[in-house]
């Protein structure tokens, strides 16, 4: 399978598309209070909002994950509707 990383240009052009995605794969490991969720884990997505990130200096989609974590779209890959 070819990795399809988050494309910020595509997001800026089609932000509504990013509200529809239901699953994706973690592009990086998430560290949380229960331990961690390793990269390449497939997760369910619930779109939360388009949020400005001071860290990334841009607006990004924010998702609630099926793991109980939250993350920006740029930390995901292989999105599926």
N, C-alpha and C positions, 0 to 999 in steps of 0.2 A: 504494500500500500504506500502510495506517495503521501508524504506529509504536506498538508495544506495549512500553513501558518496564517495567523490573523493578518489581514491586509488592511492597514489603516486608510489607505486611499479608497479602497472599496467601501469601507465602513462610512467614510465621509460622503461618498456618492450615494450609497443606498442604506442609510441608517435603519430604516424600517425593517429591512431584511434581517438585521441582527436581533430584532425583537421576536422573530419567529423560530429561531433555532431551538431545538429540544435536547440535543446531545452534542457532546464534543469530547476531545481527548486533552488531558492536561499536558501542556508544553513544558511545565516545570513542576517540581515537587511542592506541595503545600504543607507547611508546618503549622500544626494547630495544637490546642490543649490536650488532645487525645493521642498525639504522636505526629503522624504525617500521612499524606496521601501521595504515593509515588507518581512521578511523571509517567506518561503514557497510560494512565488510568482513564477509562471511559466514564464520563459523568453525565447525569441528567442536568438540564439547565432550566431555570426559570428567570426570564428577563426581569430585572428590577427597574433600571432607569439608565439614561444617558448621563454620565457623571464626569465632571471635570476632575482630573487627577493632577495634583501639584507635582507628584513624583514623575509622571510621564509627560507633563506639560501639554496635555491635550484632553479632549472629551472622549470618553470610551464607554462601551456598553458594560454595565455591571450585572453580574449574574449571581443568583443563589444556586448553589450546587446541591445535588442529591446527597452529598457527603455532609451537608450542614454548613459548609464553608461558603464564603463569598469571594468572587474574584473578577477582575477586569478581563474583557475579551482578549486582550493581548497576551494573556497567559494560557490561552487555549489554542487548539488546532483541530483540524478535521471536523468542522461544524457540520451538523446534519439537521434538516428540517424535521 
